[in-house]
Every structure is written in C-alpha cells, then in structure tokens.
Amino acid sequence: MSSGQLTAVLIVGMVMFTIVVRAIYGVSRHSGRRLRHGRDEELPPRNDGETVRLREEVKMLKERLAVIERITVEKENSLAREIEQLRDR
C-alpha cells in the first residue's frame, strides 16, 4: 500500500470511529444535543455567571432589534405617505 492509500484508509477509519462513538453516546452531529429515542433533547441549562450574563445580553439585543424593526417600519410608512402626498399635488 502506498502512503497516499494508507493516509486515506486512516482518515476513513478515524471518521468511522467518531461516528460509532457519537452513536453510542447519543450525540447529534449538527446540534451537539443528546439524542433520546431518535429525537433531539436539550441539555440541561447551565446557570453559571457567564451564562446568565450572556442570556441577559441576548435579551437586551432582541429588545433593541425589535425597536429597530419598529422604527424601520414606521419610516417606511411615513415615506410612503409623503410620496402619496407629493403625487396628489
């Protein structure tokens, strides 16, 4: 076997090993969640200080995004009204 073929066989072996280990421990490939009976199951939330801080920051950012969306919609509506007023002249 040449070194290229050996490398390919080793890579395939490592991938297969990883797939088997994940199947045994029930970890989803994409989400990192544990699988139970074929369904994704959320891992229990951690409540350490950094997690709490990050959750608060995400909450604040969602609120800010909602305000920005509301402002954008209001500006679009007012712009449409102004255009209609100019057309009526």
Backbone bond lengths (Angstrom), bond angles and torsions (degrees), N, CA, C in turn:
res aa  C-N    CA-C-N  psi(-1)  N-CA   C-N-CA  omega(-1)  CA-C   N-CA-C  phi
1 M - - - 1.441 - - 1.519 108.35 -
2 S 1.315 116.43 134.69 1.454 119.54 178.68 1.527 109.67 -78.51
3 S 1.319 115.90 168.45 1.463 119.64 -177.67 1.530 111.32 -66.35
4 G 1.338 118.38 -32.84 1.465 121.21 177.42 1.520 111.81 -65.59
5 Q 1.324 116.12 -41.58 1.465 119.98 178.57 1.521 110.86 -67.55
6 L 1.339 116.10 -39.94 1.464 120.32 178.56 1.524 110.50 -62.61
7 T 1.320 116.60 -41.57 1.462 120.69 178.35 1.526 110.25 -61.90
8 A 1.323 117.79 -44.23 1.458 121.81 179.72 1.523 110.77 -61.83
9 V 1.328 117.09 -43.17 1.468 121.23 179.85 1.526 109.92 -64.75
10 L 1.319 118.42 -40.01 1.466 121.46 178.96 1.535 110.77 -65.47
11 I 1.314 117.05 -42.14 1.464 119.91 179.85 1.525 110.44 -63.90
12 V 1.332 117.21 -45.57 1.465 120.78 178.66 1.531 109.91 -62.00
13 G 1.309 117.58 -40.51 1.465 121.29 178.53 1.520 111.81 -62.96
14 M 1.324 117.07 -41.67 1.470 120.25 179.71 1.530 111.02 -66.46
15 V 1.319 116.61 -39.55 1.459 120.01 178.52 1.528 110.32 -64.85
16 M 1.308 116.71 -44.82 1.465 120.37 179.49 1.529 110.85 -62.53
17 F 1.316 117.03 -41.20 1.464 121.15 178.33 1.530 110.17 -60.51
18 T 1.332 116.70 -43.80 1.458 121.00 -179.96 1.528 110.84 -63.72
19 I 1.318 117.56 -41.96 1.459 121.42 179.16 1.525 110.61 -61.89
20 V 1.313 116.59 -42.90 1.466 120.65 -179.66 1.523 110.60 -65.22
21 V 1.327 117.55 -44.19 1.465 120.66 -179.51 1.527 110.34 -63.30
22 R 1.332 117.62 -42.84 1.468 120.19 178.42 1.521 111.01 -64.16
23 A 1.312 117.64 -37.71 1.469 120.72 178.94 1.522 110.42 -66.09
24 I 1.314 116.49 -39.62 1.469 120.27 -179.52 1.524 110.72 -65.60
25 Y 1.342 117.07 -43.88 1.461 120.42 -177.49 1.514 113.00 -88.61
26 G 1.330 118.04 -2.58 1.452 122.11 173.36 1.511 114.32 68.67
27 V 1.331 118.51 42.38 1.459 121.09 178.83 1.514 108.81 -104.00
28 S 1.345 115.86 128.88 1.455 121.40 178.34 1.520 110.17 -67.54
29 R 1.315 116.66 143.39 1.461 121.63 -175.77 1.524 112.70 -68.22
30 H 1.322 117.49 -39.98 1.456 120.24 -172.54 1.519 113.31 -94.38
31 S 1.295 118.61 -36.84 1.456 119.65 -171.02 1.526 113.45 -98.93
32 G 1.313 118.21 -16.62 1.455 119.77 -176.30 1.519 112.17 76.22
33 R 1.324 117.17 7.86 1.457 121.41 179.51 1.518 109.67 -86.54
34 R 1.299 114.58 155.80 1.461 119.14 175.53 1.520 108.63 -78.50
35 L 1.314 115.95 143.60 1.455 120.97 177.25 1.515 109.46 -99.69
36 R 1.312 116.08 137.60 1.460 119.88 174.70 1.508 107.12 -133.52
37 H 1.310 116.70 118.69 1.460 123.57 -179.27 1.529 111.34 56.07
38 G 1.320 116.76 38.92 1.446 121.63 175.48 1.519 115.47 81.11
39 R 1.349 118.33 3.86 1.465 120.70 179.88 1.524 109.04 -118.07
40 D 1.333 115.37 149.20 1.455 120.08 174.93 1.520 109.15 -67.66
41 E 1.306 115.66 140.96 1.457 120.74 177.04 1.519 107.35 -132.57
42 E 1.318 116.37 128.85 1.453 120.54 179.63 1.528 109.84 -63.36
43 L 1.325 114.87 140.69 1.450 119.17 171.98 1.519 107.72 -75.40
44 P 1.326 118.78 151.89 1.464 119.67 -179.12 1.526 110.38 -61.43
45 P 1.343 117.76 138.90 1.463 120.05 -178.19 1.519 111.84 -67.75
46 R 1.329 114.55 143.27 1.466 120.11 176.06 1.520 108.10 -90.48
47 N 1.295 117.16 143.18 1.458 120.89 -177.58 1.523 111.46 -119.11
48 D 1.320 116.77 34.14 1.453 117.56 176.26 1.525 109.33 -76.79
49 G 1.304 117.38 171.01 1.459 122.61 -173.61 1.513 114.16 -58.37
50 E 1.314 117.21 -43.21 1.458 119.92 -177.85 1.528 110.98 -66.88
51 T 1.318 117.21 -39.76 1.462 120.54 179.23 1.522 110.55 -62.96
52 V 1.322 116.73 -43.51 1.463 120.83 178.77 1.525 109.90 -62.58
53 R 1.325 117.26 -43.32 1.463 121.66 179.67 1.528 110.22 -61.97
54 L 1.337 116.49 -44.42 1.459 120.45 -179.65 1.524 111.86 -65.70
55 R 1.324 117.12 -37.54 1.468 120.05 177.39 1.525 110.96 -63.95
56 E 1.338 116.28 -41.50 1.457 120.19 177.89 1.524 110.64 -64.07
57 E 1.334 116.77 -40.11 1.459 120.74 179.33 1.532 111.03 -65.13
58 V 1.326 117.16 -41.45 1.471 120.87 177.75 1.526 109.48 -63.64
59 K 1.324 117.71 -41.79 1.461 121.50 178.42 1.528 110.24 -60.52
60 M 1.337 116.90 -44.80 1.458 121.30 179.79 1.535 110.39 -63.39
61 L 1.325 117.29 -42.57 1.461 120.88 -179.77 1.525 111.55 -65.33
62 K 1.333 117.39 -37.64 1.462 120.46 176.64 1.518 110.91 -63.78
63 E 1.339 116.91 -40.37 1.460 120.45 177.99 1.523 110.60 -63.85
64 R 1.329 116.62 -43.11 1.466 120.52 179.22 1.525 110.94 -63.96
65 L 1.331 116.59 -39.89 1.460 120.26 178.40 1.526 110.81 -63.19
66 A 1.327 116.85 -39.94 1.461 120.45 178.59 1.528 110.29 -62.21
67 V 1.327 117.17 -40.78 1.465 120.87 178.24 1.526 110.09 -64.22
68 I 1.316 117.31 -44.49 1.464 120.93 179.62 1.518 110.80 -62.65
69 E 1.329 117.51 -40.93 1.465 120.59 177.83 1.526 110.61 -62.83
70 R 1.329 116.62 -42.06 1.461 120.53 179.91 1.534 110.62 -64.00
71 I 1.334 117.19 -43.36 1.466 121.09 178.48 1.522 110.52 -62.05
72 T 1.331 116.31 -42.78 1.465 120.32 -179.69 1.520 111.20 -61.67
73 V 1.315 117.17 -44.17 1.464 120.92 -179.82 1.526 109.93 -65.26
74 E 1.334 117.00 -41.96 1.468 120.21 179.21 1.524 110.52 -62.36
75 K 1.333 117.16 -41.90 1.461 120.07 179.63 1.526 110.65 -65.30
76 E 1.321 117.39 -40.07 1.462 120.13 177.95 1.517 110.54 -61.79
77 N 1.327 117.00 -43.23 1.465 120.83 -179.77 1.525 110.60 -65.71
78 S 1.322 117.78 -43.44 1.465 119.75 -179.29 1.524 110.58 -68.02
79 L 1.315 117.09 -36.06 1.461 120.88 177.63 1.527 110.16 -64.63
80 A 1.306 117.37 -42.00 1.459 121.19 178.45 1.529 110.06 -62.95
81 R 1.340 117.78 -40.91 1.468 121.07 177.63 1.521 111.34 -62.91
82 E 1.322 116.85 -43.09 1.460 120.62 179.94 1.534 110.73 -63.57
83 I 1.315 117.30 -40.49 1.467 120.45 178.08 1.521 110.05 -63.15
84 E 1.336 117.21 -43.74 1.471 120.57 178.45 1.523 111.18 -62.61
85 Q 1.333 117.44 -39.32 1.459 120.28 178.57 1.525 110.89 -63.65
86 L 1.338 116.78 -38.97 1.462 119.92 178.81 1.527 110.94 -68.10
87 R 1.306 117.74 -34.35 1.462 121.33 178.67 1.529 110.78 -68.12
88 D 1.333 116.25 -35.30 1.459 120.53 -178.15 1.519 112.51 -69.71
89 R 1.299 119.95 -19.96 1.465 122.52 -177.89 1.483 112.47 -69.77
